[in-house]
Amino acid sequence: MAAHRWARTQAQTGPASGTFVERRHVPAPEVEALELALLLEAVAQRFGFDFRSHDQAAVKRKLHGLMARRGLRTISQLQDRVLHDGAASSALLRALGVAPASMFDDPDEATQLLAVAGQCLPGAPLPKVWLADCAGAEQAWTAAVLLAERQLLWRTEIHATVPSDELLEEALTASIPLDKMGDYQRCYERAGGSGRLSEYFHLEHGRMVPVPQLKSRIIWSQYNLVTDSSFNEFQLILCRRALPDFGPLLRRRVLRLFHDSLAVLGVLGIDRELDADDLPAGEYCRMIAGQSWYKRIA
């Protein structure tokens, strides 16, 4: 295909010598759009993960990063690798998913979570929190430590869901290098933590893992936001890292799923302000000025 040809040009430096510069012709936009559609269709049919309704600009940005790391020139080349190489398919699914979090990597979010949790969890007999498309074990541990700070964790269930069995296995076996605990302690303090983070972890085989009392409050499961239906009622739903990658139709579908899963007077934490078409008008009120935390009031 002409749009994929590589041109080699000669720059003459003398009558008997020359240097060659290799230049890649960037695929035409319509060609790359076709390649992208074919790749996402192949991923949906082959692996069951549907990124076709994700924001296409975000998908292309992530794919180009993956292609650069693997030395690939076109999305078609990436598709060939993904369909025939297990490591490549795993790398693709990781690249298109939510980036892994580190503990207390967003102090503002942690501070806001503390503020809203105290308003929506105490009144329920068995409060439930859903970390939808959780960004790995450390995001879940952050939430658990914050709830423990307010004496809310010990009767609360945290349901952390991830889209693949591979990510589920990683979350269940995760640990923290001992040398990271100092940095995490400082992040914890910036988020409003008042104790020692090490009180929530213990040393096991040279790495830090949550103490059983904390770990037992987190229920991990594989769950696909694109295809699965509501599975419980929650007092708090947090999904701030995955939603920015969703296209408009998928975003509305997922927000409707959250509405169906959120108890009255429960709280929804999302990435940006609700649009008029996102959720039923008049059923939500903003909890923190300028921030996207909403209480369901009807």
N, C-alpha and C positions, 0 to 999 in steps of 0.2 A: 504494500500500500504506500502511495507516494508520501503521505503525511508522516510515515514512520521511517523513511529512508535516512541514512546517515551520509552526510557529505564530507568529503575530505578535500581540503583546499591546500594548495602549495604556495608557500611564501618564499620567493626566490631571495637568497642572500648572496648569490654570486653566480658566476657562469657555470660552476661545476658542483654546486652544492645547493641544498634546499632543506627546509623544515616543513613538516606537515602538521596541520592543526585539524583536529577532529571536532566536528560541530554536529550537534543533534538537532534535527528538526522537531519542534514540539508538535505533538498530535493536534490536528484541528479540533476545535471545541466540540463539533458535532460527532467526531470520531470518538473522542474521549467520553462523551456522554453515552454513546452506544456501548463502549467498553464497560463503563461503570454499571449501566443497567444489566448487562450480561453477567458481570461478576456478582452483583447483589442477588440476581435471580438464581445463579448457581449456588451461592451460599445458603439461600433459603431452602432450595430443594435438596442440597447435599447434606447440610448440617442442621437444618431446622431453625436457624437464626435469621430473623427477617429485619434487615436494615433498609428495606426499600422505602419506608415511610419516614426515615430519618432525614434531617436537614442535609441536603446534598452537598452544600458548601463545606459543612463540617466533616462529612464522610470523605470527600476528596482531600481535604487538608490532612486528615489522619492517614489516608492511603498513600499520599505523596511522601509523608514522613517515613512510612514503612518501606516504600519502594526505594527511597534514598538509602536507608539503612541496609537494604539487601542488594543494592546495586542493580535494580530493575528499571528499565526505561519506560515501560508501558503498563497500563492496567491489565492488558491481555497477558503479558508475561506473568504478572502477579497471579492472575486467575489460574494459569497453568500450574504454577507452583502450589497454590492453595488446594487444588483438586487432587494433586498427586503426592503431596508431601505433608505428613501430619504436623511437622514442626511449623511449616508455613501457615497451615490453617489455624493452628493454635495462636500464632503470632498475629494473624489477621483479626481473630475474634478479640484478642486482647487490645489491639490497636483501636478497634471500633467501639470498645466498651468504655466503662468509666475508669479513669485513671486511678490507681491505688492511692489511698490516703495514708498519711502518717499521723500519729497521735497529736491532737490539738493543732493541726496544721492551719486551721481557720479559727483563731481565737474569737473573732466577732460572732461566728456562727455558734460556737460553744457558749458564749455569754448569753446569746439570745435563746438558745435551747434551755439553759438554766431558768431563764425568766419565764418562758411559756410552760415548761414542764410543771412548775409549781402551781399553775392555774388549771391544768387539764387532767392531771393524774390523781391527785389525792382523793377526789370524790368518787372514783370508780372502785367497786369491790376488788377487782383484779385488773389493774390497768395494763394495757397492751400498747406497745410502741412498734411501729413498722418502719424499718430502714429499708426503703425500696431501692433496688439496684445499689445495694450497699457497696461502698468503695473499699471493701476488704476488711480484715479483722480489726485493724487499728481504728477505723471509724467506729465500729461497733464497741470496741473497748473504750473509746473516748466517751461515747454516750453513756455507757454503763458507769464509768467513773463519775461523770457529772451527776447522774441520778443518785449514786451512792453518797455524793457530797451532801445532797439534800435529804438523805434518809428515805429516798423514794424507790431505790432499786430492789430492795429485798422482798417486796410484794408485787413487783412489776415484771412482765415478760417483754423482752426485746426480741422481736422477730426480724432477723436480718436475712434478706433474700438476695441471691446472686443468680445471673442468667445461665450459668453452665456448671456441670458437675466438676470440671477442673477447678474453677474458682471456689466452689464449695469445699473441695478437698483442701485447697490451700488455706482457706479461712479456718477450717477445723484443726489444722496442724501448725498454725502460725505461731511465731515467737518473735521476741525483740532482742537484737544484739545488746549485750550488757553496756557497751560503750555509748549507746544512744540514750540511755536513761537520763543523763545529765541535761541534754538538750530538750528532751521531752518534759522534764521537770520544769524548765524555764517556760516552755510553751504552756504547760498546765497552769502555772502561776499567772501568766498573761491572760488566760481565759477565766481567771477568778478562782482557781483552785487554792485551797487554804492549808492543805496538809502535805504529806509526802506521797508522791505517786508510787514510790516503791512499796507502800503498804498494800497496794492492790495487786502486786506481782510477786512471784518468788522465782528463785534461780533453779533451773532444771536443765541439766546437760550443758551448762555454760551459757544458757540464754534465759531471758525473762519471759515467763508465761503468766497469765492471770491466775489469781488464787481461785480455788474451786467455787467459793461463794459467789464470786463475780462471774466466772465463766458459765456457771449453771443457769444464770438468768438470761443468757443469749441463746435463742433457738435459731439455728441456721437451716436454710432450705433452698433448693433450686426452684426458681420461679421466673417466668418470662412475662414481663410487663406488656409485651406486644400481643400475646395470644391467650394468657391465662385470665381467669376470672377472680372475683373477690373470694377470699378464703377465710376471713375473720372480720370482726369489728374492732376498731382501734380507737384509742383516745388521742394518739399522736401519730402522724404519718410524716416522715421526713424524706424528701426526694429533691435535693437541690443540685446534684451534680450530674444526673442523667438527663433531666428534662431539657437543658439547652441544646442537646443534639437531636431532639425530636422535631419533625416537621409539624405543621399546623394541625393536620388531621389526626396524627398519632398523639400529639400533645393533648388534644381535646378528648381523645379516647382514654388516655391514661388518667387525666384529671377526673373524668366521669367514673373510672374505676376507683379512684381514691374517694370520691364522693360516696359511692356505694359502700365503701369500707370504713368510713369515718363516723363515729358516734356523734350524736348531737352534743354540742359543747366540746367536741374534740377539736384538735388543732392540726392544721396542715401547713408544713413548711416547704416552700418551693423556691424556684430560682428567681422569679421576677413577679411583678404585679399581675394580678388576674386580669384577663381581658373580659369584655362583656359576654363573649360566647364560651368562655372556659367552663363556668359552672352556673347553676341556677341563680338568677339575680335575687338579691335580698336574703340569701341564706348564709352569707359569710360576712364577717366584719374583720377588719385589720386589727391586729393585736399590738404591733409595735410600729410607731410612725416611721415611714420611709423604708420599712422592711417587709418582706413577703412571708409573713406568718399570719394565718387566717383562722379564726374560730368559726366553726359551723354553729349557727344559731337557730337553724330550723331544719 
